[in-house]
Amino acid sequence: MKRRVLIVDDDKYIREILAFSVRHIGLDVVEAVNGVDALNKMNAMPVDLVLADVWMPEMSGLELLRWIKANIPDVPVAVISGQPTLDTTIEALNIGAYAYLLKPVKTEQIREVVLKGLQKVDEIESQRTMAHKLEKLTELEQTLKILQESMVRPSNVEVPGLIEGLRHELGNLSMAISLNLSSLELQGKVPDELRENLDDLHSSAEDLVSLVNRLNEFPTPDKATEYFDLREVAAAALEPLHDQATDKQVELHMRYAEEPVMVACEPDSLRRALRQVVENGIEAVPKGGTVEVLIFNSEINRAALIVNDNGPGFDADSLPKVFQPEYTTKLREGFVRGLGMGLFIARAIVELHGGKISASNRPEGGASVEIQLPSHSFELS
């Protein structure tokens, strides 16, 4: 969604010039003829930034600025004046204007002020989002602590180790967000390095939130009554990864058993686990590499899904820790890169389904991840 800028000026000609310059940047524009009209516009729709003239009838730009800072303080306001005085300039800055422009305003000045204001919007949103995530993760840490102490868990799943891993990851993620918040406060802006990492941190947080909130809701083989064909679950999980593989020039192949491979599962969660494993393989192999997914009934009441790739394989030192919640966050230039915990999330989901997941290096080169799940054989009519 485009950012929306509210331009407030009683001079139609000035409004048109400002609006043209702002639209040229690629932003939406809303126009108001004075402060009262501006309030009506802001009540009707949210705006991200305000450019307001100082001297206007009914309600001046300074009165509008004072109202905005009292009611929606996160909206940056720049004021413009054709008759500046030292008093009005100081008053505007004291109230909270982030910029003070003098008429006539040049196009380059408008562009610079608008971009500076949008940077403030990004900064505020980033701080608010990360602070909210940090608060949420703190609540989840307490939930896990209570859960671990009470040992409430599915009867056939070894939850203590899983909970310990989740608490470890929550600590990692909380630290990552805290460090980024500290860097943000020190620099007073949203650098490109931080902006690139926010999506990764948000995704990691959402994965953990989802997993913790549904810890006791996952089906277990002794209780579940609804079965799904693992071939169909996997096909839906891998469908969005084909474009990713194509972009990287990696071949993604799927080989399924002819007969149904029925497993008791919560399909959305299992799809997430399978996606994490296959995506990890796609990222691991070099350009021109291959990732192969095999699905079959491995033995009575057991289903297997194996992901093979011809990449470099797992490092010998890290192989035993592939599914553990290790501290994989990387610090670069004062900012924390995204958390690499996809395989840990996959392990958690598989184990909550009563299954097992393992990793190995293939003799012919490359890596292999195998998922074993409880299954059920059906007679085909």
Secondary structure by P-SEA (a helix, b strand, c coil): cbbbbbbbcccaaaaaaaaaaaaaabbbbbbbccaaaaaaaaaaccccbbbbbcccccccaaaaaaaaaaccccbbbbbbbccccaaaaaaaaaacccccccccccaaaaaaaaaaaaaaaaaaaaaaaaaaaaaaaaaaaaaaaaaaaacccccccccaaaaaaaaaaaaaaaaaaaaaaaaaaaaccccaaaaaaaaaaaaaaaaaaaaaaacccccccccccccccaaaaaaaaaccaaaaaaaacbbbbbbbbccccccccaaaaaaaaaaaaaaaaaaaccccbbbbbbbccccccbbbbbbbbccccccccccccccccccccccccccccccccaaaaaaaaaaaaccccbbbbbccbbbbbbbbbbbbbbbcc
